[in-house]
Amino acid sequence: MNYSVYILYSHSTDRWYYVGQSKNHLERFERHQSGRNKSTKAGIPWEIVHVEFFNDRSDAVRKERQIKNLGSRRYLDRIQIH
């Protein structure tokens, strides 16, 4: 399993979720936490609340899109993580 889709939760805003996909979600998470990602800088600190693993990038991108279309909070509710 080489790729992952992850959902982050922002404690500082108590409402933001961020969905992303990466080959190394822990390395990517550190970039979010350090403020090196413009789109997530305002939500620091973040917590990883969900990760799913995939064998190839196309499957990970497809799942990321599915979660974003549904809404991350609704997706987490459906899989009973929240």
mmCIF file of the N, C-alpha and C atoms, coordinates in Angstrom:
data_MODEL
# 
_entry.id   MODEL 
# 
loop_
_atom_site.group_PDB 
_atom_site.id 
_atom_site.type_symbol 
_atom_site.label_atom_id 
_atom_site.label_alt_id 
_atom_site.label_comp_id 
_atom_site.label_asym_id 
_atom_site.label_entity_id 
_atom_site.label_seq_id 
_atom_site.pdbx_PDB_ins_code 
_atom_site.Cartn_x 
_atom_site.Cartn_y 
_atom_site.Cartn_z 
_atom_site.occupancy 
_atom_site.B_iso_or_equiv 
_atom_site.pdbx_formal_charge 
_atom_site.auth_seq_id 
_atom_site.auth_comp_id 
_atom_site.auth_asym_id 
_atom_site.auth_atom_id 
_atom_site.pdbx_PDB_model_num 
ATOM 1   N N  . MET A 1 1  ? 0.839   -1.176 0.000  1.00 0.00 ? 1  MET A N  1 
ATOM 2   C CA . MET A 1 1  ? 0.000   0.000  0.000  1.00 0.00 ? 1  MET A CA 1 
ATOM 3   C C  . MET A 1 1  ? 0.881   1.235  0.000  1.00 0.00 ? 1  MET A C  1 
ATOM 4   N N  . ASN A 1 2  ? 0.832   1.946  -1.107 1.00 0.00 ? 2  ASN A N  1 
ATOM 5   C CA . ASN A 1 2  ? 1.751   3.049  -1.284 1.00 0.00 ? 2  ASN A CA 1 
ATOM 6   C C  . ASN A 1 2  ? 1.145   4.427  -1.084 1.00 0.00 ? 2  ASN A C  1 
ATOM 7   N N  . TYR A 1 3  ? -0.150  4.551  -1.172 1.00 0.00 ? 3  TYR A N  1 
ATOM 8   C CA . TYR A 1 3  ? -0.789  5.865  -1.103 1.00 0.00 ? 3  TYR A CA 1 
ATOM 9   C C  . TYR A 1 3  ? -1.846  5.877  -0.016 1.00 0.00 ? 3  TYR A C  1 
ATOM 10  N N  . SER A 1 4  ? -2.095  7.056  0.506  1.00 0.00 ? 4  SER A N  1 
ATOM 11  C CA . SER A 1 4  ? -3.112  7.169  1.543  1.00 0.00 ? 4  SER A CA 1 
ATOM 12  C C  . SER A 1 4  ? -3.962  8.408  1.332  1.00 0.00 ? 4  SER A C  1 
ATOM 13  N N  . VAL A 1 5  ? -5.171  8.326  1.840  1.00 0.00 ? 5  VAL A N  1 
ATOM 14  C CA . VAL A 1 5  ? -6.077  9.466  1.914  1.00 0.00 ? 5  VAL A CA 1 
ATOM 15  C C  . VAL A 1 5  ? -6.249  9.721  3.403  1.00 0.00 ? 5  VAL A C  1 
ATOM 16  N N  . TYR A 1 6  ? -6.126  10.976 3.792  1.00 0.00 ? 6  TYR A N  1 
ATOM 17  C CA . TYR A 1 6  ? -6.196  11.298 5.206  1.00 0.00 ? 6  TYR A CA 1 
ATOM 18  C C  . TYR A 1 6  ? -7.164  12.454 5.435  1.00 0.00 ? 6  TYR A C  1 
ATOM 19  N N  . ILE A 1 7  ? -7.722  12.476 6.638  1.00 0.00 ? 7  ILE A N  1 
ATOM 20  C CA . ILE A 1 7  ? -8.596  13.573 7.047  1.00 0.00 ? 7  ILE A CA 1 
ATOM 21  C C  . ILE A 1 7  ? -8.003  14.164 8.313  1.00 0.00 ? 7  ILE A C  1 
ATOM 22  N N  . LEU A 1 8  ? -7.820  15.476 8.288  1.00 0.00 ? 8  LEU A N  1 
ATOM 23  C CA . LEU A 1 8  ? -7.296  16.201 9.433  1.00 0.00 ? 8  LEU A CA 1 
ATOM 24  C C  . LEU A 1 8  ? -8.399  17.030 10.062 1.00 0.00 ? 8  LEU A C  1 
ATOM 25  N N  . TYR A 1 9  ? -8.288  17.223 11.363 1.00 0.00 ? 9  TYR A N  1 
ATOM 26  C CA . TYR A 1 9  ? -9.237  18.059 12.089 1.00 0.00 ? 9  TYR A CA 1 
ATOM 27  C C  . TYR A 1 9  ? -8.464  19.189 12.755 1.00 0.00 ? 9  TYR A C  1 
ATOM 28  N N  . SER A 1 10 ? -8.994  20.413 12.650 1.00 0.00 ? 10 SER A N  1 
ATOM 29  C CA . SER A 1 10 ? -8.351  21.578 13.246 1.00 0.00 ? 10 SER A CA 1 
ATOM 30  C C  . SER A 1 10 ? -8.921  21.853 14.623 1.00 0.00 ? 10 SER A C  1 
ATOM 31  N N  . HIS A 1 11 ? -8.074  21.781 15.624 1.00 0.00 ? 11 HIS A N  1 
ATOM 32  C CA . HIS A 1 11 ? -8.514  22.094 16.984 1.00 0.00 ? 11 HIS A CA 1 
ATOM 33  C C  . HIS A 1 11 ? -8.685  23.595 17.190 1.00 0.00 ? 11 HIS A C  1 
ATOM 34  N N  . SER A 1 12 ? -7.895  24.377 16.512 1.00 0.00 ? 12 SER A N  1 
ATOM 35  C CA . SER A 1 12 ? -7.965  25.825 16.732 1.00 0.00 ? 12 SER A CA 1 
ATOM 36  C C  . SER A 1 12 ? -9.270  26.426 16.223 1.00 0.00 ? 12 SER A C  1 
ATOM 37  N N  . THR A 1 13 ? -9.817  25.874 15.151 1.00 0.00 ? 13 THR A N  1 
ATOM 38  C CA . THR A 1 13 ? -11.076 26.403 14.619 1.00 0.00 ? 13 THR A CA 1 
ATOM 39  C C  . THR A 1 13 ? -12.265 25.597 15.115 1.00 0.00 ? 13 THR A C  1 
ATOM 40  N N  . ASP A 1 14 ? -12.020 24.383 15.589 1.00 0.00 ? 14 ASP A N  1 
ATOM 41  C CA . ASP A 1 14 ? -13.043 23.463 16.075 1.00 0.00 ? 14 ASP A CA 1 
ATOM 42  C C  . ASP A 1 14 ? -14.150 23.227 15.048 1.00 0.00 ? 14 ASP A C  1 
ATOM 43  N N  . ARG A 1 15 ? -13.809 23.330 13.774 1.00 0.00 ? 15 ARG A N  1 
ATOM 44  C CA . ARG A 1 15 ? -14.812 23.069 12.746 1.00 0.00 ? 15 ARG A CA 1 
ATOM 45  C C  . ARG A 1 15 ? -14.197 22.660 11.417 1.00 0.00 ? 15 ARG A C  1 
ATOM 46  N N  . TRP A 1 16 ? -12.955 22.957 11.206 1.00 0.00 ? 16 TRP A N  1 
ATOM 47  C CA . TRP A 1 16 ? -12.322 22.660 9.925  1.00 0.00 ? 16 TRP A CA 1 
ATOM 48  C C  . TRP A 1 16 ? -11.901 21.207 9.825  1.00 0.00 ? 16 TRP A C  1 
ATOM 49  N N  . TYR A 1 17 ? -12.145 20.650 8.655  1.00 0.00 ? 17 TYR A N  1 
ATOM 50  C CA . TYR A 1 17 ? -11.587 19.360 8.288  1.00 0.00 ? 17 TYR A CA 1 
ATOM 51  C C  . TYR A 1 17 ? -10.823 19.579 6.989  1.00 0.00 ? 17 TYR A C  1 
ATOM 52  N N  . TYR A 1 18 ? -9.752  18.839 6.813  1.00 0.00 ? 18 TYR A N  1 
ATOM 53  C CA . TYR A 1 18 ? -8.982  18.911 5.577  1.00 0.00 ? 18 TYR A CA 1 
ATOM 54  C C  . TYR A 1 18 ? -8.801  17.494 5.074  1.00 0.00 ? 18 TYR A C  1 
ATOM 55  N N  . VAL A 1 19 ? -9.055  17.285 3.792  1.00 0.00 ? 19 VAL A N  1 
ATOM 56  C CA . VAL A 1 19 ? -8.899  15.970 3.174  1.00 0.00 ? 19 VAL A CA 1 
ATOM 57  C C  . VAL A 1 19 ? -7.773  16.062 2.162  1.00 0.00 ? 19 VAL A C  1 
ATOM 58  N N  . GLY A 1 20 ? -6.856  15.123 2.215  1.00 0.00 ? 20 GLY A N  1 
ATOM 59  C CA . GLY A 1 20 ? -5.748  15.103 1.267  1.00 0.00 ? 20 GLY A CA 1 
ATOM 60  C C  . GLY A 1 20 ? -5.326  13.682 0.969  1.00 0.00 ? 20 GLY A C  1 
ATOM 61  N N  . GLN A 1 21 ? -4.473  13.554 -0.026 1.00 0.00 ? 21 GLN A N  1 
ATOM 62  C CA . GLN A 1 21 ? -3.896  12.245 -0.352 1.00 0.00 ? 21 GLN A CA 1 
ATOM 63  C C  . GLN A 1 21 ? -2.411  12.430 -0.569 1.00 0.00 ? 21 GLN A C  1 
ATOM 64  N N  . SER A 1 22 ? -1.659  11.397 -0.244 1.00 0.00 ? 22 SER A N  1 
ATOM 65  C CA . SER A 1 22 ? -0.206  11.510 -0.301 1.00 0.00 ? 22 SER A CA 1 
ATOM 66  C C  . SER A 1 22 ? 0.428   10.127 -0.341 1.00 0.00 ? 22 SER A C  1 
ATOM 67  N N  . LYS A 1 23 ? 1.650   10.099 -0.758 1.00 0.00 ? 23 LYS A N  1 
ATOM 68  C CA . LYS A 1 23 ? 2.410   8.846  -0.718 1.00 0.00 ? 23 LYS A CA 1 
ATOM 69  C C  . LYS A 1 23 ? 2.914   8.583  0.710  1.00 0.00 ? 23 LYS A C  1 
ATOM 70  N N  . ASN A 1 24 ? 3.143   9.651  1.466  1.00 0.00 ? 24 ASN A N  1 
ATOM 71  C CA . ASN A 1 24 ? 3.595   9.521  2.847  1.00 0.00 ? 24 ASN A CA 1 
ATOM 72  C C  . ASN A 1 24 ? 2.786   10.487 3.703  1.00 0.00 ? 24 ASN A C  1 
ATOM 73  N N  . HIS A 1 25 ? 1.707   10.008 4.286  1.00 0.00 ? 25 HIS A N  1 
ATOM 74  C CA . HIS A 1 25 ? 0.799   10.902 5.012  1.00 0.00 ? 25 HIS A CA 1 
ATOM 75  C C  . HIS A 1 25 ? 1.428   11.509 6.264  1.00 0.00 ? 25 HIS A C  1 
ATOM 76  N N  . LEU A 1 26 ? 2.369   10.819 6.897  1.00 0.00 ? 26 LEU A N  1 
ATOM 77  C CA . LEU A 1 26 ? 3.008   11.380 8.094  1.00 0.00 ? 26 LEU A CA 1 
ATOM 78  C C  . LEU A 1 26 ? 3.934   12.541 7.747  1.00 0.00 ? 26 LEU A C  1 
ATOM 79  N N  . GLU A 1 27 ? 4.663   12.407 6.664  1.00 0.00 ? 27 GLU A N  1 
ATOM 80  C CA . GLU A 1 27 ? 5.514   13.506 6.195  1.00 0.00 ? 27 GLU A CA 1 
ATOM 81  C C  . GLU A 1 27 ? 4.647   14.698 5.780  1.00 0.00 ? 27 GLU A C  1 
ATOM 82  N N  . ARG A 1 28 ? 3.583   14.412 5.092  1.00 0.00 ? 28 ARG A N  1 
ATOM 83  C CA . ARG A 1 28 ? 2.660   15.468 4.655  1.00 0.00 ? 28 ARG A CA 1 
ATOM 84  C C  . ARG A 1 28 ? 2.005   16.141 5.860  1.00 0.00 ? 28 ARG A C  1 
ATOM 85  N N  . PHE A 1 29 ? 1.669   15.353 6.868  1.00 0.00 ? 29 PHE A N  1 
ATOM 86  C CA . PHE A 1 29 ? 1.089   15.888 8.097  1.00 0.00 ? 29 PHE A CA 1 
ATOM 87  C C  . PHE A 1 29 ? 2.041   16.887 8.756  1.00 0.00 ? 29 PHE A C  1 
ATOM 88  N N  . GLU A 1 30 ? 3.306   16.564 8.792  1.00 0.00 ? 30 GLU A N  1 
ATOM 89  C CA . GLU A 1 30 ? 4.296   17.479 9.374  1.00 0.00 ? 30 GLU A CA 1 
ATOM 90  C C  . GLU A 1 30 ? 4.340   18.805 8.618  1.00 0.00 ? 30 GLU A C  1 
ATOM 91  N N  . ARG A 1 31 ? 4.164   18.753 7.318  1.00 0.00 ? 31 ARG A N  1 
ATOM 92  C CA . ARG A 1 31 ? 4.110   19.990 6.527  1.00 0.00 ? 31 ARG A CA 1 
ATOM 93  C C  . ARG A 1 31 ? 2.888   20.817 6.897  1.00 0.00 ? 31 ARG A C  1 
ATOM 94  N N  . HIS A 1 32 ? 1.756   20.147 7.137  1.00 0.00 ? 32 HIS A N  1 
ATOM 95  C CA . HIS A 1 32 ? 0.554   20.861 7.571  1.00 0.00 ? 32 HIS A CA 1 
ATOM 96  C C  . HIS A 1 32 ? 0.780   21.489 8.948  1.00 0.00 ? 32 HIS A C  1 
ATOM 97  N N  . GLN A 1 33 ? 1.357   20.748 9.854  1.00 0.00 ? 33 GLN A N  1 
ATOM 98  C CA . GLN A 1 33 ? 1.586   21.217 11.221 1.00 0.00 ? 33 GLN A CA 1 
ATOM 99  C C  . GLN A 1 33 ? 2.567   22.374 11.296 1.00 0.00 ? 33 GLN A C  1 
ATOM 100 N N  . SER A 1 34 ? 3.542   22.396 10.408 1.00 0.00 ? 34 SER A N  1 
ATOM 101 C CA . SER A 1 34 ? 4.578   23.433 10.465 1.00 0.00 ? 34 SER A CA 1 
ATOM 102 C C  . SER A 1 34 ? 4.173   24.714 9.748  1.00 0.00 ? 34 SER A C  1 
ATOM 103 N N  . GLY A 1 35 ? 3.017   24.719 9.110  1.00 0.00 ? 35 GLY A N  1 
ATOM 104 C CA . GLY A 1 35 ? 2.560   25.921 8.421  1.00 0.00 ? 35 GLY A CA 1 
ATOM 105 C C  . GLY A 1 35 ? 3.120   26.081 7.023  1.00 0.00 ? 35 GLY A C  1 
ATOM 106 N N  . ARG A 1 36 ? 3.742   25.044 6.486  1.00 0.00 ? 36 ARG A N  1 
ATOM 107 C CA . ARG A 1 36 ? 4.315   25.128 5.136  1.00 0.00 ? 36 ARG A CA 1 
ATOM 108 C C  . ARG A 1 36 ? 3.293   24.908 4.036  1.00 0.00 ? 36 ARG A C  1 
ATOM 109 N N  . ASN A 1 37 ? 2.058   24.617 4.411  1.00 0.00 ? 37 ASN A N  1 
ATOM 110 C CA . ASN A 1 37 ? 0.987   24.456 3.434  1.00 0.00 ? 37 ASN A CA 1 
ATOM 111 C C  . ASN A 1 37 ? 0.037   25.636 3.587  1.00 0.00 ? 37 ASN A C  1 
ATOM 112 N N  . LYS A 1 38 ? -0.037  26.436 2.559  1.00 0.00 ? 38 LYS A N  1 
ATOM 113 C CA . LYS A 1 38 ? -0.841  27.666 2.598  1.00 0.00 ? 38 LYS A CA 1 
ATOM 114 C C  . LYS A 1 38 ? -2.308  27.406 2.942  1.00 0.00 ? 38 LYS A C  1 
ATOM 115 N N  . SER A 1 39 ? -2.872  26.341 2.393  1.00 0.00 ? 39 SER A N  1 
ATOM 116 C CA . SER A 1 39 ? -4.301  26.089 2.585  1.00 0.00 ? 39 SER A CA 1 
ATOM 117 C C  . SER A 1 39 ? -4.647  25.597 3.986  1.00 0.00 ? 39 SER A C  1 
ATOM 118 N N  . THR A 1 40 ? -3.683  25.137 4.761  1.00 0.00 ? 40 THR A N  1 
ATOM 119 C CA . THR A 1 40 ? -3.985  24.625 6.103  1.00 0.00 ? 40 THR A CA 1 
ATOM 120 C C  . THR A 1 40 ? -3.300  25.423 7.214  1.00 0.00 ? 40 THR A C  1 
ATOM 121 N N  . LYS A 1 41 ? -2.570  26.435 6.857  1.00 0.00 ? 41 LYS A N  1 
ATOM 122 C CA . LYS A 1 41 ? -1.812  27.208 7.843  1.00 0.00 ? 41 LYS A CA 1 
ATOM 123 C C  . LYS A 1 41 ? -2.708  27.791 8.938  1.00 0.00 ? 41 LYS A C  1 
ATOM 124 N N  . ALA A 1 42 ? -3.877  28.287 8.576  1.00 0.00 ? 42 ALA A N  1 
ATOM 125 C CA . ALA A 1 42 ? -4.762  28.936 9.540  1.00 0.00 ? 42 ALA A CA 1 
ATOM 126 C C  . ALA A 1 42 ? -5.397  27.960 10.520 1.00 0.00 ? 42 ALA A C  1 
ATOM 127 N N  . GLY A 1 43 ? -5.337  26.668 10.253 1.00 0.00 ? 43 GLY A N  1 
ATOM 128 C CA . GLY A 1 43 ? -5.982  25.687 11.112 1.00 0.00 ? 43 GLY A CA 1 
ATOM 129 C C  . GLY A 1 43 ? -5.082  24.995 12.113 1.00 0.00 ? 43 GLY A C  1 
ATOM 130 N N  . ILE A 1 44 ? -3.826  25.377 12.181 1.00 0.00 ? 44 ILE A N  1 
ATOM 131 C CA . ILE A 1 44 ? -2.866  24.732 13.087 1.00 0.00 ? 44 ILE A CA 1 
ATOM 132 C C  . ILE A 1 44 ? -3.332  24.909 14.533 1.00 0.00 ? 44 ILE A C  1 
ATOM 133 N N  . PRO A 1 45 ? -3.284  23.916 15.391 1.00 0.00 ? 45 PRO A N  1 
ATOM 134 C CA . PRO A 1 45 ? -2.769  22.563 15.201 1.00 0.00 ? 45 PRO A CA 1 
ATOM 135 C C  . PRO A 1 45 ? -3.816  21.619 14.605 1.00 0.00 ? 45 PRO A C  1 
ATOM 136 N N  . TRP A 1 46 ? -3.323  20.609 13.896 1.00 0.00 ? 46 TRP A N  1 
ATOM 137 C CA . TRP A 1 46 ? -4.164  19.614 13.249 1.00 0.00 ? 46 TRP A CA 1 
ATOM 138 C C  . TRP A 1 46 ? -4.024  18.280 13.957 1.00 0.00 ? 46 TRP A C  1 
ATOM 139 N N  . GLU A 1 47 ? -5.027  17.449 13.796 1.00 0.00 ? 47 GLU A N  1 
ATOM 140 C CA . GLU A 1 47 ? -4.996  16.084 14.294 1.00 0.00 ? 47 GLU A CA 1 
ATOM 141 C C  . GLU A 1 47 ? -5.414  15.168 13.149 1.00 0.00 ? 47 GLU A C  1 
ATOM 142 N N  . ILE A 1 48 ? -4.707  14.070 12.976 1.00 0.00 ? 48 ILE A N  1 
ATOM 143 C CA . ILE A 1 48 ? -5.108  13.070 11.986 1.00 0.00 ? 48 ILE A CA 1 
ATOM 144 C C  . ILE A 1 48 ? -6.261  12.284 12.598 1.00 0.00 ? 48 ILE A C  1 
ATOM 145 N N  . VAL A 1 49 ? -7.434  12.334 11.945 1.00 0.00 ? 49 VAL A N  1 
ATOM 146 C CA . VAL A 1 49 ? -8.588  11.620 12.492 1.00 0.00 ? 49 VAL A CA 1 
ATOM 147 C C  . VAL A 1 49 ? -8.939  10.371 11.689 1.00 0.00 ? 49 VAL A C  1 
ATOM 148 N N  . HIS A 1 50 ? -8.409  10.265 10.474 1.00 0.00 ? 50 HIS A N  1 
ATOM 149 C CA . HIS A 1 50 ? -8.724  9.085  9.662  1.00 0.00 ? 50 HIS A CA 1 
ATOM 150 C C  . HIS A 1 50 ? -7.697  8.941  8.540  1.00 0.00 ? 50 HIS A C  1 
ATOM 151 N N  . VAL A 1 51 ? -7.295  7.704  8.272  1.00 0.00 ? 51 VAL A N  1 
ATOM 152 C CA . VAL A 1 51 ? -6.380  7.394  7.164  1.00 0.00 ? 51 VAL A CA 1 
ATOM 153 C C  . VAL A 1 51 ? -6.852  6.115  6.499  1.00 0.00 ? 51 VAL A C  1 
ATOM 154 N N  . GLU A 1 52 ? -6.850  6.104  5.172  1.00 0.00 ? 52 GLU A N  1 
ATOM 155 C CA . GLU A 1 52 ? -7.127  4.888  4.394  1.00 0.00 ? 52 GLU A CA 1 
ATOM 156 C C  . GLU A 1 52 ? -5.972  4.688  3.426  1.00 0.00 ? 52 GLU A C  1 
ATOM 157 N N  . PHE A 1 53 ? -5.596  3.443  3.197  1.00 0.00 ? 53 PHE A N  1 
ATOM 158 C CA . PHE A 1 53 ? -4.454  3.123  2.347  1.00 0.00 ? 53 PHE A CA 1 
ATOM 159 C C  . PHE A 1 53 ? -4.897  2.478  1.037  1.00 0.00 ? 53 PHE A C  1 
ATOM 160 N N  . PHE A 1 54 ? -4.135  2.771  -0.029 1.00 0.00 ? 54 PHE A N  1 
ATOM 161 C CA . PHE A 1 54 ? -4.447  2.288  -1.375 1.00 0.00 ? 54 PHE A CA 1 
ATOM 162 C C  . PHE A 1 54 ? -3.175  1.826  -2.071 1.00 0.00 ? 54 PHE A C  1 
ATOM 163 N N  . ASN A 1 55 ? -3.349  0.904  -3.010 1.00 0.00 ? 55 ASN A N  1 
ATOM 164 C CA . ASN A 1 55 ? -2.204  0.373  -3.741 1.00 0.00 ? 55 ASN A CA 1 
ATOM 165 C C  . ASN A 1 55 ? -1.694  1.309  -4.828 1.00 0.00 ? 55 ASN A C  1 
ATOM 166 N N  . ASP A 1 56 ? -2.560  2.162  -5.347 1.00 0.00 ? 56 ASP A N  1 
ATOM 167 C CA . ASP A 1 56 ? -2.090  3.095  -6.376 1.00 0.00 ? 56 ASP A CA 1 
ATOM 168 C C  . ASP A 1 56 ? -2.732  4.469  -6.198 1.00 0.00 ? 56 ASP A C  1 
ATOM 169 N N  . ARG A 1 57 ? -2.109  5.447  -6.807 1.00 0.00 ? 57 ARG A N  1 
ATOM 170 C CA . ARG A 1 57 ? -2.518  6.835  -6.634 1.00 0.00 ? 57 ARG A CA 1 
ATOM 171 C C  . ARG A 1 57 ? -3.915  7.098  -7.191 1.00 0.00 ? 57 ARG A C  1 
ATOM 172 N N  . SER A 1 58 ? -4.261  6.475  -8.302 1.00 0.00 ? 58 SER A N  1 
ATOM 173 C CA . SER A 1 58 ? -5.570  6.737  -8.898 1.00 0.00 ? 58 SER A CA 1 
ATOM 174 C C  . SER A 1 58 ? -6.704  6.351  -7.954 1.00 0.00 ? 58 SER A C  1 
ATOM 175 N N  . ASP A 1 59 ? -6.549  5.249  -7.209 1.00 0.00 ? 59 ASP A N  1 
ATOM 176 C CA . ASP A 1 59 ? -7.564  4.861  -6.235 1.00 0.00 ? 59 ASP A CA 1 
ATOM 177 C C  . ASP A 1 59 ? -7.628  5.864  -5.085 1.00 0.00 ? 59 ASP A C  1 
ATOM 178 N N  . ALA A 1 60 ? -6.467  6.347  -4.659 1.00 0.00 ? 60 ALA A N  1 
ATOM 179 C CA . ALA A 1 60 ? -6.425  7.333  -3.574 1.00 0.00 ? 60 ALA A CA 1 
ATOM 180 C C  . ALA A 1 60 ? -7.078  8.644  -4.010 1.00 0.00 ? 60 ALA A C  1 
ATOM 181 N N  . VAL A 1 61 ? -6.802  9.087  -5.216 1.00 0.00 ? 61 VAL A N  1 
ATOM 182 C CA . VAL A 1 61 ? -7.389  10.328 -5.725 1.00 0.00 ? 61 VAL A CA 1 
ATOM 183 C C  . VAL A 1 61 ? -8.906  10.175 -5.849 1.00 0.00 ? 61 VAL A C  1 
ATOM 184 N N  . ARG A 1 62 ? -9.349  9.030  -6.303 1.00 0.00 ? 62 ARG A N  1 
ATOM 185 C CA . ARG A 1 62 ? -10.784 8.760  -6.436 1.00 0.00 ? 62 ARG A CA 1 
ATOM 186 C C  . ARG A 1 62 ? -11.468 8.832  -5.069 1.00 0.00 ? 62 ARG A C  1 
ATOM 187 N N  . LYS A 1 63 ? -10.863 8.229  -4.041 1.00 0.00 ? 63 LYS A N  1 
ATOM 188 C CA . LYS A 1 63 ? -11.437 8.257  -2.695 1.00 0.00 ? 63 LYS A CA 1 
ATOM 189 C C  . LYS A 1 63 ? -11.416 9.674  -2.121 1.00 0.00 ? 63 LYS A C  1 
ATOM 190 N N  . GLU A 1 64 ? -10.336 10.403 -2.352 1.00 0.00 ? 64 GLU A N  1 
ATOM 191 C CA . GLU A 1 64 ? -10.258 11.795 -1.890 1.00 0.00 ? 64 GLU A CA 1 
ATOM 192 C C  . GLU A 1 64 ? -11.405 12.613 -2.476 1.00 0.00 ? 64 GLU A C  1 
ATOM 193 N N  . ARG A 1 65 ? -11.630 12.455 -3.760 1.00 0.00 ? 65 ARG A N  1 
ATOM 194 C CA . ARG A 1 65 ? -12.722 13.173 -4.436 1.00 0.00 ? 65 ARG A CA 1 
ATOM 195 C C  . ARG A 1 65 ? -14.083 12.776 -3.859 1.00 0.00 ? 65 ARG A C  1 
ATOM 196 N N  . GLN A 1 66 ? -14.259 11.496 -3.622 1.00 0.00 ? 66 GLN A N  1 
ATOM 197 C CA . GLN A 1 66 ? -15.514 10.992 -3.054 1.00 0.00 ? 66 GLN A CA 1 
ATOM 198 C C  . GLN A 1 66 ? -15.774 11.629 -1.687 1.00 0.00 ? 66 GLN A C  1 
ATOM 199 N N  . ILE A 1 67 ? -14.758 11.673 -0.849 1.00 0.00 ? 67 ILE A N  1 
ATOM 200 C CA . ILE A 1 67 ? -14.915 12.260 0.488  1.00 0.00 ? 67 ILE A CA 1 
ATOM 201 C C  . ILE A 1 67 ? -15.213 13.751 0.387  1.00 0.00 ? 67 ILE A C  1 
ATOM 202 N N  . LYS A 1 68 ? -14.498 14.452 -0.477 1.00 0.00 ? 68 LYS A N  1 
ATOM 203 C CA . LYS A 1 68 ? -14.723 15.889 -0.629 1.00 0.00 ? 68 LYS A CA 1 
ATOM 204 C C  . LYS A 1 68 ? -16.121 16.178 -1.167 1.00 0.00 ? 68 LYS A C  1 
ATOM 205 N N  . ASN A 1 69 ? -16.598 15.364 -2.089 1.00 0.00 ? 69 ASN A N  1 
ATOM 206 C CA . ASN A 1 69 ? -17.943 15.560 -2.637 1.00 0.00 ? 69 ASN A CA 1 
ATOM 207 C C  . ASN A 1 69 ? -19.023 15.319 -1.584 1.00 0.00 ? 69 ASN A C  1 
ATOM 208 N N  . LEU A 1 70 ? -18.816 14.329 -0.745 1.00 0.00 ? 70 LEU A N  1 
ATOM 209 C CA . LEU A 1 70 ? -19.775 14.006 0.298  1.00 0.00 ? 70 LEU A CA 1 
ATOM 210 C C  . LEU A 1 70 ? -19.676 14.984 1.470  1.00 0.00 ? 70 LEU A C  1 
ATOM 211 N N  . GLY A 1 71 ? -18.474 15.419 1.746  1.00 0.00 ? 71 GLY A N  1 
ATOM 212 C CA . GLY A 1 71 ? -18.201 16.248 2.924  1.00 0.00 ? 71 GLY A CA 1 
ATOM 213 C C  . GLY A 1 71 ? -17.494 15.399 3.956  1.00 0.00 ? 71 GLY A C  1 
ATOM 214 N N  . SER A 1 72 ? -16.397 15.878 4.473  1.00 0.00 ? 72 SER A N  1 
ATOM 215 C CA . SER A 1 72 ? -15.586 15.060 5.370  1.00 0.00 ? 72 SER A CA 1 
ATOM 216 C C  . SER A 1 72 ? -16.318 14.698 6.658  1.00 0.00 ? 72 SER A C  1 
ATOM 217 N N  . ARG A 1 73 ? -17.059 15.629 7.226  1.00 0.00 ? 73 ARG A N  1 
ATOM 218 C CA . ARG A 1 73 ? -17.793 15.322 8.464  1.00 0.00 ? 73 ARG A CA 1 
ATOM 219 C C  . ARG A 1 73 ? -18.864 14.257 8.197  1.00 0.00 ? 73 ARG A C  1 
ATOM 220 N N  . ARG A 1 74 ? -19.590 14.385 7.115  1.00 0.00 ? 74 ARG A N  1 
ATOM 221 C CA . ARG A 1 74 ? -20.625 13.401 6.770  1.00 0.00 ? 74 ARG A CA 1 
ATOM 222 C C  . ARG A 1 74 ? -19.980 12.035 6.508  1.00 0.00 ? 74 ARG A C  1 
ATOM 223 N N  . TYR A 1 75 ? -18.828 12.031 5.827  1.00 0.00 ? 75 TYR A N  1 
ATOM 224 C CA . TYR A 1 75 ? -18.124 10.782 5.560  1.00 0.00 ? 75 TYR A CA 1 
ATOM 225 C C  . TYR A 1 75 ? -17.717 10.107 6.871  1.00 0.00 ? 75 TYR A C  1 
ATOM 226 N N  . LEU A 1 76 ? -17.158 10.879 7.794  1.00 0.00 ? 76 LEU A N  1 
ATOM 227 C CA . LEU A 1 76 ? -16.740 10.323 9.080  1.00 0.00 ? 76 LEU A CA 1 
ATOM 228 C C  . LEU A 1 76 ? -17.944 9.788  9.852  1.00 0.00 ? 76 LEU A C  1 
ATOM 229 N N  . ASP A 1 77 ? -19.061 10.491 9.773  1.00 0.00 ? 77 ASP A N  1 
ATOM 230 C CA . ASP A 1 77 ? -20.277 9.997  10.421 1.00 0.00 ? 77 ASP A CA 1 
ATOM 231 C C  . ASP A 1 77 ? -20.733 8.667  9.826  1.00 0.00 ? 77 ASP A C  1 
ATOM 232 N N  . ARG A 1 78 ? -20.640 8.558  8.510  1.00 0.00 ? 78 ARG A N  1 
ATOM 233 C CA . ARG A 1 78 ? -21.065 7.314  7.819  1.00 0.00 ? 78 ARG A CA 1 
ATOM 234 C C  . ARG A 1 78 ? -20.216 6.120  8.227  1.00 0.00 ? 78 ARG A C  1 
ATOM 235 N N  . ILE A 1 79 ? -18.924 6.359  8.406  1.00 0.00 ? 79 ILE A N  1 
ATOM 236 C CA . ILE A 1 79 ? -18.059 5.237  8.799  1.00 0.00 ? 79 ILE A CA 1 
ATOM 237 C C  . ILE A 1 79 ? -17.896 5.172  10.322 1.00 0.00 ? 79 ILE A C  1 
ATOM 238 N N  . GLN A 1 80 ? -18.674 5.983  11.004 1.00 0.00 ? 80 GLN A N  1 
ATOM 239 C CA . GLN A 1 80 ? -18.761 6.009  12.456 1.00 0.00 ? 80 GLN A CA 1 
ATOM 240 C C  . GLN A 1 80 ? -17.453 6.361  13.137 1.00 0.00 ? 80 GLN A C  1 
ATOM 241 N N  . ILE A 1 81 ? -16.768 7.343  12.584 1.00 0.00 ? 81 ILE A N  1 
ATOM 242 C CA . ILE A 1 81 ? -15.568 7.900  13.224 1.00 0.00 ? 81 ILE A CA 1 
ATOM 243 C C  . ILE A 1 81 ? -15.820 9.390  13.378 1.00 0.00 ? 81 ILE A C  1 
ATOM 244 N N  . HIS A 1 82 ? -15.754 9.851  14.610 1.00 0.00 ? 82 HIS A N  1 
ATOM 245 C CA . HIS A 1 82 ? -15.972 11.285 14.831 1.00 0.00 ? 82 HIS A CA 1 
ATOM 246 C C  . HIS A 1 82 ? -15.760 11.649 16.260 1.00 0.00 ? 82 HIS A C  1 
# 
